[in-house]
């Protein structure tokens, strides 16, 4: 027997990594709503199964070293200032 995933939350379930989905399916549980899914994910991630998940404990921001800026530089001086922090390529206008 495998776990039951309600059609109401199937889309959320399908967004999970395959290893995590397989783990949930192997638990032989019923997931009727998002609360059930959330509790199950919390349970799994508090156990030893987190070994395949990336360690995100040291991430300080969502845009760190991605090349993303809150706002583009308004002039050459701002552009150079950004470049001192992190090398960022600004797309050329077509």
Residue, then its C-alpha position, 0 to 999 in steps of 0.5 A: x500500500x502507498x500513500x494517498x495524495x488528495x487531488x486538492x493538493x496533488x499540484x503541490x505534491x508534484x512540485x516536490x523533489x522526486x526523492x521527497x515524493x518517493x519518501x512520502x509515498x512509502x510512508x503509507x499515509x493519507x494527505x488530504x490537505x496542505x496542513x497534512x502535507x506540511x506536517x509530513x514534510x516537517x516530520x521528514x526534514x526533522x529526521x535523517x532524510x535531509x541528507x539529500x536536501x541542500x544545506x541552506x543554513x548559511x544563506x543570507x539573502x535570496x539575491x546573494x551572488x546571483x547577479x540580480x540587483x534591486x534596481x539597475x544602476x542609474x549612471x556609470x558611477x553606480x555601475x562601477x560601485x556594483x562591480x566593486x562588490x560583485x562582477x555583474x554584466x549589464x545587458x547591452x541595449x539592442 
